[in-house]
Amino acid sequence: MSRTAALYNETHQTRLAPPTSYENLLGDSIERAYAQGIHDLDGLVGYLNSAGPAGPNGQAWTNASFQTEMARLGA
């Protein structure tokens, strides 16, 4: 990179703390679902319910809980 190029951080580089075990497990599971061609919300929620990790508070995932958790984690 040249000295005149603008420096920037990737989103994950601006975190206040490293990802938790839960966040790593969730991210890994989402990546596996995508790798299997699952790209829709219903399919992803179904995949998470069968492969894990469990949703917040150990509950089964729903479309609403997945969207809420993604918003929380992305904040």
GISULCOR-V768471 format. One record per residue. N is the residue number from 1. PHI is phi in degrees with one decimal (999 if undefined). D_CENTER is the distance of its C-alpha to the mean C-alpha in Angstrom with 2 decimals. Layout:
BEGIN
{{N;PHI;D_CENTER} {N;PHI;D_CENTER}}
END
This chain:
BEGIN
{{1;999;29.89} {2;-76.3;32.97} {3;-68.0;33.89} {4;-91.3;33.95} {5;-68.7;30.43} {6;-69.5;28.17} {7;-89.8;25.66} {8;-150.5;22.09} {9;-110.9;18.85} {10;-69.8;15.55} {11;-53.1;12.97} {12;-66.9;11.57} {13;-81.7;15.29} {14;-101.8;15.96} {15;-66.0;14.03} {16;-82.4;16.60} {17;-150.0;15.61} {18;-64.0;13.87} {19;-60.5;10.49} {20;-77.7;11.51} {21;-58.5;11.92} {22;-59.6;9.76} {23;-63.6;6.71} {24;-64.9;7.95} {25;-62.7;8.69} {26;-63.5;5.60} {27;-61.3;4.22} {28;-62.5;7.88} {29;-66.9;8.31} {30;-63.0;6.33} {31;-62.7;8.37} {32;-64.2;11.33} {33;-62.7;11.28} {34;-60.0;11.43} {35;-62.7;14.08} {36;-87.6;16.00} {37;88.0;16.22} {38;-88.4;14.15} {39;-129.8;13.12} {40;-100.3;14.20} {41;-59.4;12.76} {42;-60.2;15.38} {43;-65.3;14.83} {44;-65.6;11.11} {45;-62.8;11.99} {46;-61.6;14.96} {47;-62.3;13.28} {48;-61.2;11.08} {49;-68.5;14.44} {50;-91.5;16.31} {51;-105.5;14.25} {52;85.6;12.33} {53;-74.6;11.17} {54;-64.7;12.93} {55;-72.4;11.76} {56;-52.0;12.87} {57;60.4;16.41} {58;75.2;16.37} {59;-82.4;16.75} {60;-65.1;16.00} {61;-73.3;13.22} {62;-125.8;14.78} {63;-56.0;13.91} {64;-66.7;14.64} {65;-67.9;12.72} {66;-64.6;9.42} {67;-63.7;10.36} {68;-64.9;11.56} {69;-68.3;8.65} {70;-64.3;6.46} {71;-65.8;9.82} {72;-64.8;10.37} {73;-69.9;7.55} {74;-86.9;8.50} {75;-72.1;12.08}}
END
